[in-house]
Amino acid sequence: MSTPSIPMPARAFHGTAVVRAAFLIALFGWGTGVYGPPVFSAGGGLAHRLA
């Protein structure tokens, strides 16, 4: 007795890649939002002192 074949979908499902990309975008966005302002404000003060 043979096993029934499962038809393959016409297009591949890219759900895993989409979730990974969304996670990386969120990670970088969160890092920039939390750690970005102190870096930019310190850099602005440094530029003001050097001028």
N, C-alpha and C positions, 0 to 999 in steps of 0.2 A: 504494500500500500504506500503510495507516495504522499508526501506532505503537500498541502495546498500552498501555492505560491501567493505571496502578498504583493499586490501591485505597488510599484514605487510611484510617489507623487511626481507630477510633471516638473515642478520646480522645487529646489531645495529650500528647506526651512532655515532661515538665518537668525533664529531667535537667540541662540547663545551668543553669537557675535554682537547682536544689537544690545543685549543686556550688558556685556562686557564693555562696549563702547560707552554706553550711558553711565556705567559706574565710573569709568575713567574721567569722563567729562565732569561728573558730579564731584569726584575727588579733587581734581584740579581747580574747579570752581570754588569749592569750599576752602581749599588751601589759600587761594588768592584772596577770597573774601575775608578770611580770618587773619591771615598773616601778612597780607598785602599792605593794608593801610599803615602799620607801624614802619614798614620798610620804606614806603614812599614818603612818609612824613619825615623820617630820619634823613632820607636822601635830600629832601628839600631844604632842611636846615643846614645840611652840609654844603649844599650849593650856595646858600645865602652867606655862609661864613667864608667861603673861598672867594667870593666875588669882591 
